[in-house]
Amino acid sequence: MVSTGWCNAVGGILGLEAQILDICSSAKKNTQCLILVGAIEGYLEKVRTTIQDHRSYLKE
């Protein structure tokens, strides 16, 4: 059974994707888009590392 926390995390990531597309769809906001994408890439790298560190736990 998937916990509410995992569902909220996935929902948050999907919502974030929509916000990225919204911000990056405007050429006038290109600088904001680059800053946002850079920050998100760094954050997602941390998330990926955390998931890898806990992979054995996630497989249970």
N, CA, C and O atoms as a Tripos MOL2 file, in Angstrom:
@<TRIPOS>MOLECULE
protein
  240   239    60     0     0
PROTEIN
NO_CHARGES

@<TRIPOS>ATOM
      1 N           0.8400   -1.1850    0.0000 N.3       1 MET1
      2 CA          0.0000    0.0000    0.0000 C.3       1 MET1
      3 C           0.8890    1.2530    0.0000 C.2       1 MET1
      4 O           1.8580    1.3380    0.7540 O.2       1 MET1
      5 N           0.5530    2.1930   -0.8310 N.am      2 VAL2
      6 CA          1.3250    3.4260   -0.9470 C.3       2 VAL2
      7 C           0.8530    4.4010    0.1210 C.2       2 VAL2
      8 O          -0.3460    4.6270    0.2870 O.2       2 VAL2
      9 N           1.7980    4.9700    0.8320 N.am      3 SER3
     10 CA          1.4340    5.8960    1.9050 C.3       3 SER3
     11 C           0.9840    7.2350    1.3330 C.2       3 SER3
     12 O           1.2960    7.5890    0.1960 O.2       3 SER3
     13 N           0.2410    7.9660    2.1610 N.am      4 THR4
     14 CA         -0.2160    9.2960    1.7720 C.3       4 THR4
     15 C           0.9720   10.2060    1.4830 C.2       4 THR4
     16 O           0.9180   11.0420    0.5810 O.2       4 THR4
     17 N           2.0430   10.0390    2.2520 N.am      5 GLY5
     18 CA          3.2340   10.8640    2.0370 C.3       5 GLY5
     19 C           3.8050   10.7030    0.6410 C.2       5 GLY5
     20 O           4.1960   11.6810    0.0060 O.2       5 GLY5
     21 N           3.8540    9.4550    0.1620 N.am      6 TRP6
     22 CA          4.3740    9.2100   -1.1930 C.3       6 TRP6
     23 C           3.4520    9.8180   -2.2350 C.2       6 TRP6
     24 O           3.9130   10.4040   -3.2140 O.2       6 TRP6
     25 N           2.1450    9.6780   -2.0240 N.am      7 CYS7
     26 CA          1.1800   10.2590   -2.9730 C.3       7 CYS7
     27 C           1.3250   11.7760   -3.0180 C.2       7 CYS7
     28 O           1.2870   12.3770   -4.0910 O.2       7 CYS7
     29 N           1.4910   12.3890   -1.8520 N.am      8 ASN8
     30 CA          1.6730   13.8360   -1.8010 C.3       8 ASN8
     31 C           2.9670   14.2510   -2.4870 C.2       8 ASN8
     32 O           3.0140   15.2770   -3.1660 O.2       8 ASN8
     33 N           4.0160   13.4550   -2.3100 N.am      9 ALA9
     34 CA          5.2990   13.7690   -2.9430 C.3       9 ALA9
     35 C           5.1750   13.7270   -4.4590 C.2       9 ALA9
     36 O           5.6560   14.6250   -5.1490 O.2       9 ALA9
     37 N           4.5330   12.6900   -4.9760 N.am     10 VAL10
     38 CA          4.3570   12.5700   -6.4290 C.3      10 VAL10
     39 C           3.4800   13.7050   -6.9450 C.2      10 VAL10
     40 O           3.7700   14.2970   -7.9840 O.2      10 VAL10
     41 N           2.4130   14.0050   -6.2210 N.am     11 GLY11
     42 CA          1.5430   15.1150   -6.6120 C.3      11 GLY11
     43 C           2.2950   16.4340   -6.6320 C.2      11 GLY11
     44 O           2.0830   17.2670   -7.5130 O.2      11 GLY11
     45 N           3.1750   16.6200   -5.6560 N.am     12 GLY12
     46 CA          3.9780   17.8380   -5.6050 C.3      12 GLY12
     47 C           4.9140   17.9470   -6.7890 C.2      12 GLY12
     48 O           5.0930   19.0290   -7.3490 O.2      12 GLY12
     49 N           5.5100   16.8330   -7.1720 N.am     13 ILE13
     50 CA          6.4170   16.8330   -8.3230 C.3      13 ILE13
     51 C           5.6490   17.1490   -9.6000 C.2      13 ILE13
     52 O           6.1280   17.9180  -10.4330 O.2      13 ILE13
     53 N           4.4630   16.5670   -9.7630 N.am     14 LEU14
     54 CA          3.6660   16.8430  -10.9600 C.3      14 LEU14
     55 C           3.2140   18.2980  -10.9890 C.2      14 LEU14
     56 O           3.1940   18.9200  -12.0510 O.2      14 LEU14
     57 N           2.8540   18.8400   -9.8360 N.am     15 GLY15
     58 CA          2.4740   20.2460   -9.7570 C.3      15 GLY15
     59 C           3.6470   21.1510  -10.0970 C.2      15 GLY15
     60 O           3.4800   22.1810  -10.7510 O.2      15 GLY15
     61 N           4.8240   20.7650   -9.6530 N.am     16 LEU16
     62 CA          6.0340   21.5170   -9.9360 C.3      16 LEU16
     63 C           6.3110   21.5320  -11.4320 C.2      16 LEU16
     64 O           6.7260   22.5500  -11.9870 O.2      16 LEU16
     65 N           6.0800   20.3980  -12.0760 N.am     17 GLU17
     66 CA          6.2750   20.3250  -13.5230 C.3      17 GLU17
     67 C           5.3660   21.3260  -14.2320 C.2      17 GLU17
     68 O           5.7980   22.0070  -15.1620 O.2      17 GLU17
     69 N           4.1180   21.4170  -13.7990 N.am     18 ALA18
     70 CA          3.1780   22.3590  -14.4060 C.3      18 ALA18
     71 C           3.6410   23.7980  -14.1970 C.2      18 ALA18
     72 O           3.5230   24.6260  -15.1010 O.2      18 ALA18
     73 N           4.1610   24.0970  -13.0180 N.am     19 GLN19
     74 CA          4.6490   25.4490  -12.7490 C.3      19 GLN19
     75 C           5.8610   25.7790  -13.6130 C.2      19 GLN19
     76 O           5.9900   26.8990  -14.1070 O.2      19 GLN19
     77 N           6.7450   24.8100  -13.7920 N.am     20 ILE20
     78 CA          7.9210   25.0250  -14.6440 C.3      20 ILE20
     79 C           7.4770   25.3510  -16.0660 C.2      20 ILE20
     80 O           7.9730   26.2980  -16.6770 O.2      20 ILE20
     81 N           6.5430   24.5660  -16.5870 N.am     21 LEU21
     82 CA          6.0670   24.8030  -17.9490 C.3      21 LEU21
     83 C           5.4210   26.1730  -18.0680 C.2      21 LEU21
     84 O           5.5890   26.8560  -19.0780 O.2      21 LEU21
     85 N           4.6780   26.5810  -17.0360 N.am     22 ASP22
     86 CA          4.0150   27.8800  -17.0510 C.3      22 ASP22
     87 C           5.0380   29.0130  -17.0740 C.2      22 ASP22
     88 O           4.9250   29.9420  -17.8730 O.2      22 ASP22
     89 N           6.0290   28.9320  -16.2010 N.am     23 ILE23
     90 CA          7.0470   29.9830  -16.1280 C.3      23 ILE23
     91 C           7.9020   30.0070  -17.3910 C.2      23 ILE23
     92 O           8.2090   31.0750  -17.9200 O.2      23 ILE23
     93 N           8.2800   28.8360  -17.8670 N.am     24 CYS24
     94 CA          9.2010   28.7610  -19.0030 C.3      24 CYS24
     95 C           8.5150   28.9870  -20.3460 C.2      24 CYS24
     96 O           9.1910   29.1110  -21.3670 O.2      24 CYS24
     97 N           7.1850   29.0430  -20.3620 N.am     25 SER25
     98 CA          6.4800   29.2410  -21.6270 C.3      25 SER25
     99 C           6.5640   30.6880  -22.1060 C.2      25 SER25
    100 O           6.2890   30.9760  -23.2710 O.2      25 SER25
    101 N           6.9380   31.5870  -21.2190 N.am     26 SER26
    102 CA          7.0520   32.9900  -21.5890 C.3      26 SER26
    103 C           8.5120   33.3400  -21.8630 C.2      26 SER26
    104 O           9.3700   33.1900  -20.9930 O.2      26 SER26
    105 N           8.7810   33.8010  -23.0640 N.am     27 ALA27
    106 CA         10.1570   34.1570  -23.4320 C.3      27 ALA27
    107 C          10.6860   35.2860  -22.5520 C.2      27 ALA27
    108 O          11.8900   35.3720  -22.3070 O.2      27 ALA27
    109 N           9.7930   36.1510  -22.0780 N.am     28 LYS28
    110 CA         10.1990   37.2750  -21.2370 C.3      28 LYS28
    111 C          10.7350   36.7970  -19.8880 C.2      28 LYS28
    112 O          11.4700   37.5160  -19.2100 O.2      28 LYS28
    113 N          10.3630   35.5980  -19.5150 N.am     29 LYS29
    114 CA         10.7680   35.0740  -18.2130 C.3      29 LYS29
    115 C          11.8850   34.0450  -18.3500 C.2      29 LYS29
    116 O          12.0380   33.1770  -17.4910 O.2      29 LYS29
    117 N          12.6610   34.1370  -19.4170 N.am     30 ASN30
    118 CA         13.6950   33.1460  -19.6820 C.3      30 ASN30
    119 C          14.7070   33.0580  -18.5420 C.2      30 ASN30
    120 O          15.1190   31.9590  -18.1690 O.2      30 ASN30
    121 N          15.1170   34.2050  -17.9810 N.am     31 THR31
    122 CA         16.0770   34.1910  -16.8770 C.3      31 THR31
    123 C          15.4870   33.4900  -15.6700 C.2      31 THR31
    124 O          16.1620   32.6920  -15.0190 O.2      31 THR31
    125 N          14.2280   33.7830  -15.3670 N.am     32 GLN32
    126 CA         13.5520   33.1080  -14.2540 C.3      32 GLN32
    127 C          13.5020   31.6110  -14.4930 C.2      32 GLN32
    128 O          13.6840   30.8180  -13.5690 O.2      32 GLN32
    129 N          13.2580   31.2330  -15.7240 N.am     33 CYS33
    130 CA         13.1710   29.8170  -16.0810 C.3      33 CYS33
    131 C          14.5040   29.1320  -15.8290 C.2      33 CYS33
    132 O          14.5410   28.0500  -15.2420 O.2      33 CYS33
    133 N          15.5900   29.7390  -16.2600 N.am     34 LEU34
    134 CA         16.9110   29.1380  -16.0780 C.3      34 LEU34
    135 C          17.2610   28.9990  -14.6010 C.2      34 LEU34
    136 O          17.8140   27.9820  -14.1850 O.2      34 LEU34
    137 N          16.9400   30.0200  -13.8110 N.am     35 ILE35
    138 CA         17.2050   29.9630  -12.3720 C.3      35 ILE35
    139 C          16.3680   28.8660  -11.7340 C.2      35 ILE35
    140 O          16.8700   28.0800  -10.9300 O.2      35 ILE35
    141 N          15.0970   28.8140  -12.0940 N.am     36 LEU36
    142 CA         14.1870   27.8140  -11.5370 C.3      36 LEU36
    143 C          14.6300   26.4070  -11.8960 C.2      36 LEU36
    144 O          14.6890   25.5310  -11.0330 O.2      36 LEU36
    145 N          14.9410   26.1900  -13.1600 N.am     37 VAL37
    146 CA         15.3460   24.8600  -13.6080 C.3      37 VAL37
    147 C          16.6480   24.4410  -12.9300 C.2      37 VAL37
    148 O          16.7970   23.2830  -12.5400 O.2      37 VAL37
    149 N          17.5780   25.3590  -12.7900 N.am     38 GLY38
    150 CA         18.8330   25.0410  -12.1090 C.3      38 GLY38
    151 C          18.6020   24.6360  -10.6630 C.2      38 GLY38
    152 O          19.1980   23.6760  -10.1740 O.2      38 GLY38
    153 N          17.7330   25.3750   -9.9820 N.am     39 ALA39
    154 CA         17.4260   25.0500   -8.5870 C.3      39 ALA39
    155 C          16.7390   23.6980   -8.4790 C.2      39 ALA39
    156 O          17.0430   22.9110   -7.5830 O.2      39 ALA39
    157 N          15.8190   23.4310   -9.3840 N.am     40 ILE40
    158 CA         15.0820   22.1640   -9.3580 C.3      40 ILE40
    159 C          16.0110   21.0000   -9.6740 C.2      40 ILE40
    160 O          15.8940   19.9370   -9.0650 O.2      40 ILE40
    161 N          16.9240   21.1830  -10.6090 N.am     41 GLU41
    162 CA         17.8820   20.1200  -10.9320 C.3      41 GLU41
    163 C          18.7070   19.7450   -9.7090 C.2      41 GLU41
    164 O          18.9420   18.5660   -9.4450 O.2      41 GLU41
    165 N          19.1430   20.7510   -8.9680 N.am     42 GLY42
    166 CA         19.8990   20.4840   -7.7480 C.3      42 GLY42
    167 C          19.0670   19.7440   -6.7230 C.2      42 GLY42
    168 O          19.5440   18.8120   -6.0760 O.2      42 GLY42
    169 N          17.8120   20.1660   -6.5770 N.am     43 TYR43
    170 CA         16.9190   19.5150   -5.6210 C.3      43 TYR43
    171 C          16.6430   18.0690   -6.0270 C.2      43 TYR43
    172 O          16.6880   17.1680   -5.1900 O.2      43 TYR43
    173 N          16.3590   17.8510   -7.2980 N.am     44 LEU44
    174 CA         16.0550   16.4960   -7.7600 C.3      44 LEU44
    175 C          17.2610   15.5740   -7.6370 C.2      44 LEU44
    176 O          17.1010   14.3700   -7.4360 O.2      44 LEU44
    177 N          18.4560   16.1210   -7.7550 N.am     45 GLU45
    178 CA         19.6660   15.3170   -7.5410 C.3      45 GLU45
    179 C          19.7160   14.8310   -6.0930 C.2      45 GLU45
    180 O          20.0850   13.6870   -5.8280 O.2      45 GLU45
    181 N          19.3400   15.7100   -5.1590 N.am     46 LYS46
    182 CA         19.2820   15.3080   -3.7490 C.3      46 LYS46
    183 C          18.2290   14.2290   -3.5430 C.2      46 LYS46
    184 O          18.4550   13.2650   -2.8130 O.2      46 LYS46
    185 N          17.0770   14.3930   -4.1900 N.am     47 VAL47
    186 CA         16.0000   13.4040   -4.0770 C.3      47 VAL47
    187 C          16.4660   12.0640   -4.6350 C.2      47 VAL47
    188 O          16.2320   11.0220   -4.0230 O.2      47 VAL47
    189 N          17.1210   12.0830   -5.7880 N.am     48 ARG48
    190 CA         17.6110   10.8510   -6.4050 C.3      48 ARG48
    191 C          18.5980   10.1450   -5.4830 C.2      48 ARG48
    192 O          18.5420    8.9260   -5.3210 O.2      48 ARG48
    193 N          19.4920   10.9050   -4.8880 N.am     49 THR49
    194 CA         20.4710   10.3290   -3.9650 C.3      49 THR49
    195 C          19.7770    9.7140   -2.7600 C.2      49 THR49
    196 O          20.1370    8.6220   -2.3220 O.2      49 THR49
    197 N          18.7890   10.4090   -2.2280 N.am     50 THR50
    198 CA         18.0500    9.8910   -1.0740 C.3      50 THR50
    199 C          17.3420    8.5950   -1.4250 C.2      50 THR50
    200 O          17.3510    7.6470   -0.6390 O.2      50 THR50
    201 N          16.7330    8.5480   -2.5950 N.am     51 ILE51
    202 CA         16.0310    7.3310   -3.0180 C.3      51 ILE51
    203 C          17.0200    6.1880   -3.1870 C.2      51 ILE51
    204 O          16.7480    5.0660   -2.7600 O.2      51 ILE51
    205 N          18.1530    6.4560   -3.7990 N.am     52 GLN52
    206 CA         19.1630    5.4050   -3.9690 C.3      52 GLN52
    207 C          19.6620    4.9090   -2.6180 C.2      52 GLN52
    208 O          19.8720    3.7110   -2.4300 O.2      52 GLN52
    209 N          19.8520    5.8340   -1.6780 N.am     53 ASP53
    210 CA         20.3230    5.4580   -0.3470 C.3      53 ASP53
    211 C          19.3150    4.5810    0.3810 C.2      53 ASP53
    212 O          19.6860    3.7680    1.2270 O.2      53 ASP53
    213 N          18.0510    4.7470    0.0530 N.am     54 HIS54
    214 CA         16.9890    4.0180    0.7470 C.3      54 HIS54
    215 C          16.3270    2.9680   -0.1370 C.2      54 HIS54
    216 O          15.2340    2.4930    0.1730 O.2      54 HIS54
    217 N          16.9810    2.6070   -1.2280 N.am     55 ARG55
    218 CA         16.3960    1.6850   -2.1970 C.3      55 ARG55
    219 C          16.0100    0.3510   -1.5630 C.2      55 ARG55
    220 O          14.9420   -0.1810   -1.8660 O.2      55 ARG55
    221 N          16.8390   -0.1920   -0.7060 N.am     56 SER56
    222 CA         16.5090   -1.4800   -0.0830 C.3      56 SER56
    223 C          15.2450   -1.3510    0.7600 C.2      56 SER56
    224 O          14.4290   -2.2710    0.8130 O.2      56 SER56
    225 N          15.0870   -0.2130    1.4140 N.am     57 TYR57
    226 CA         13.8720    0.0250    2.1990 C.3      57 TYR57
    227 C          12.6550    0.1260    1.2820 C.2      57 TYR57
    228 O          11.5840   -0.3890    1.6020 O.2      57 TYR57
    229 N          12.8260    0.7920    0.1430 N.am     58 LEU58
    230 CA         11.7020    0.9910   -0.7730 C.3      58 LEU58
    231 C          11.2410   -0.3150   -1.4090 C.2      58 LEU58
    232 O          10.0770   -0.4370   -1.7900 O.2      58 LEU58
    233 N          12.1400   -1.2940   -1.5300 N.am     59 LYS59
    234 CA         11.7810   -2.5650   -2.1530 C.3      59 LYS59
    235 C          10.9700   -3.4600   -1.2290 C.2      59 LYS59
    236 O          10.3660   -4.4300   -1.6860 O.2      59 LYS59
    237 N          10.9480   -3.1510    0.0620 N.am     60 GLU60
    238 CA         10.2250   -4.0040    1.0210 C.3      60 GLU60
    239 C           8.7270   -3.8690    0.8560 C.2      60 GLU60
    240 O           7.9660   -4.5130    1.5790 O.2      60 GLU60
@<TRIPOS>BOND
     1     1     2 1
     2     2     3 1
     3     3     4 2
     4     3     5 am
     5     5     6 1
     6     6     7 1
     7     7     8 2
     8     7     9 am
     9     9    10 1
    10    10    11 1
    11    11    12 2
    12    11    13 am
    13    13    14 1
    14    14    15 1
    15    15    16 2
    16    15    17 am
    17    17    18 1
    18    18    19 1
    19    19    20 2
    20    19    21 am
    21    21    22 1
    22    22    23 1
    23    23    24 2
    24    23    25 am
    25    25    26 1
    26    26    27 1
    27    27    28 2
    28    27    29 am
    29    29    30 1
    30    30    31 1
    31    31    32 2
    32    31    33 am
    33    33    34 1
    34    34    35 1
    35    35    36 2
    36    35    37 am
    37    37    38 1
    38    38    39 1
    39    39    40 2
    40    39    41 am
    41    41    42 1
    42    42    43 1
    43    43    44 2
    44    43    45 am
    45    45    46 1
    46    46    47 1
    47    47    48 2
    48    47    49 am
    49    49    50 1
    50    50    51 1
    51    51    52 2
    52    51    53 am
    53    53    54 1
    54    54    55 1
    55    55    56 2
    56    55    57 am
    57    57    58 1
    58    58    59 1
    59    59    60 2
    60    59    61 am
    61    61    62 1
    62    62    63 1
    63    63    64 2
    64    63    65 am
    65    65    66 1
    66    66    67 1
    67    67    68 2
    68    67    69 am
    69    69    70 1
    70    70    71 1
    71    71    72 2
    72    71    73 am
    73    73    74 1
    74    74    75 1
    75    75    76 2
    76    75    77 am
    77    77    78 1
    78    78    79 1
    79    79    80 2
    80    79    81 am
    81    81    82 1
    82    82    83 1
    83    83    84 2
    84    83    85 am
    85    85    86 1
    86    86    87 1
    87    87    88 2
    88    87    89 am
    89    89    90 1
    90    90    91 1
    91    91    92 2
    92    91    93 am
    93    93    94 1
    94    94    95 1
    95    95    96 2
    96    95    97 am
    97    97    98 1
    98    98    99 1
    99    99   100 2
   100    99   101 am
   101   101   102 1
   102   102   103 1
   103   103   104 2
   104   103   105 am
   105   105   106 1
   106   106   107 1
   107   107   108 2
   108   107   109 am
   109   109   110 1
   110   110   111 1
   111   111   112 2
   112   111   113 am
   113   113   114 1
   114   114   115 1
   115   115   116 2
   116   115   117 am
   117   117   118 1
   118   118   119 1
   119   119   120 2
   120   119   121 am
   121   121   122 1
   122   122   123 1
   123   123   124 2
   124   123   125 am
   125   125   126 1
   126   126   127 1
   127   127   128 2
   128   127   129 am
   129   129   130 1
   130   130   131 1
   131   131   132 2
   132   131   133 am
   133   133   134 1
   134   134   135 1
   135   135   136 2
   136   135   137 am
   137   137   138 1
   138   138   139 1
   139   139   140 2
   140   139   141 am
   141   141   142 1
   142   142   143 1
   143   143   144 2
   144   143   145 am
   145   145   146 1
   146   146   147 1
   147   147   148 2
   148   147   149 am
   149   149   150 1
   150   150   151 1
   151   151   152 2
   152   151   153 am
   153   153   154 1
   154   154   155 1
   155   155   156 2
   156   155   157 am
   157   157   158 1
   158   158   159 1
   159   159   160 2
   160   159   161 am
   161   161   162 1
   162   162   163 1
   163   163   164 2
   164   163   165 am
   165   165   166 1
   166   166   167 1
   167   167   168 2
   168   167   169 am
   169   169   170 1
   170   170   171 1
   171   171   172 2
   172   171   173 am
   173   173   174 1
   174   174   175 1
   175   175   176 2
   176   175   177 am
   177   177   178 1
   178   178   179 1
   179   179   180 2
   180   179   181 am
   181   181   182 1
   182   182   183 1
   183   183   184 2
   184   183   185 am
   185   185   186 1
   186   186   187 1
   187   187   188 2
   188   187   189 am
   189   189   190 1
   190   190   191 1
   191   191   192 2
   192   191   193 am
   193   193   194 1
   194   194   195 1
   195   195   196 2
   196   195   197 am
   197   197   198 1
   198   198   199 1
   199   199   200 2
   200   199   201 am
   201   201   202 1
   202   202   203 1
   203   203   204 2
   204   203   205 am
   205   205   206 1
   206   206   207 1
   207   207   208 2
   208   207   209 am
   209   209   210 1
   210   210   211 1
   211   211   212 2
   212   211   213 am
   213   213   214 1
   214   214   215 1
   215   215   216 2
   216   215   217 am
   217   217   218 1
   218   218   219 1
   219   219   220 2
   220   219   221 am
   221   221   222 1
   222   222   223 1
   223   223   224 2
   224   223   225 am
   225   225   226 1
   226   226   227 1
   227   227   228 2
   228   227   229 am
   229   229   230 1
   230   230   231 1
   231   231   232 2
   232   231   233 am
   233   233   234 1
   234   234   235 1
   235   235   236 2
   236   235   237 am
   237   237   238 1
   238   238   239 1
   239   239   240 2
@<TRIPOS>SUBSTRUCTURE
     1 MET1         2 RESIDUE 1 A MET
     2 VAL2         6 RESIDUE 1 A VAL
     3 SER3        10 RESIDUE 1 A SER
     4 THR4        14 RESIDUE 1 A THR
     5 GLY5        18 RESIDUE 1 A GLY
     6 TRP6        22 RESIDUE 1 A TRP
     7 CYS7        26 RESIDUE 1 A CYS
     8 ASN8        30 RESIDUE 1 A ASN
     9 ALA9        34 RESIDUE 1 A ALA
    10 VAL10       38 RESIDUE 1 A VAL
    11 GLY11       42 RESIDUE 1 A GLY
    12 GLY12       46 RESIDUE 1 A GLY
    13 ILE13       50 RESIDUE 1 A ILE
    14 LEU14       54 RESIDUE 1 A LEU
    15 GLY15       58 RESIDUE 1 A GLY
    16 LEU16       62 RESIDUE 1 A LEU
    17 GLU17       66 RESIDUE 1 A GLU
    18 ALA18       70 RESIDUE 1 A ALA
    19 GLN19       74 RESIDUE 1 A GLN
    20 ILE20       78 RESIDUE 1 A ILE
    21 LEU21       82 RESIDUE 1 A LEU
    22 ASP22       86 RESIDUE 1 A ASP
    23 ILE23       90 RESIDUE 1 A ILE
    24 CYS24       94 RESIDUE 1 A CYS
    25 SER25       98 RESIDUE 1 A SER
    26 SER26      102 RESIDUE 1 A SER
    27 ALA27      106 RESIDUE 1 A ALA
    28 LYS28      110 RESIDUE 1 A LYS
    29 LYS29      114 RESIDUE 1 A LYS
    30 ASN30      118 RESIDUE 1 A ASN
    31 THR31      122 RESIDUE 1 A THR
    32 GLN32      126 RESIDUE 1 A GLN
    33 CYS33      130 RESIDUE 1 A CYS
    34 LEU34      134 RESIDUE 1 A LEU
    35 ILE35      138 RESIDUE 1 A ILE
    36 LEU36      142 RESIDUE 1 A LEU
    37 VAL37      146 RESIDUE 1 A VAL
    38 GLY38      150 RESIDUE 1 A GLY
    39 ALA39      154 RESIDUE 1 A ALA
    40 ILE40      158 RESIDUE 1 A ILE
    41 GLU41      162 RESIDUE 1 A GLU
    42 GLY42      166 RESIDUE 1 A GLY
    43 TYR43      170 RESIDUE 1 A TYR
    44 LEU44      174 RESIDUE 1 A LEU
    45 GLU45      178 RESIDUE 1 A GLU
    46 LYS46      182 RESIDUE 1 A LYS
    47 VAL47      186 RESIDUE 1 A VAL
    48 ARG48      190 RESIDUE 1 A ARG
    49 THR49      194 RESIDUE 1 A THR
    50 THR50      198 RESIDUE 1 A THR
    51 ILE51      202 RESIDUE 1 A ILE
    52 GLN52      206 RESIDUE 1 A GLN
    53 ASP53      210 RESIDUE 1 A ASP
    54 HIS54      214 RESIDUE 1 A HIS
    55 ARG55      218 RESIDUE 1 A ARG
    56 SER56      222 RESIDUE 1 A SER
    57 TYR57      226 RESIDUE 1 A TYR
    58 LEU58      230 RESIDUE 1 A LEU
    59 LYS59      234 RESIDUE 1 A LYS
    60 GLU60      238 RESIDUE 1 A GLU
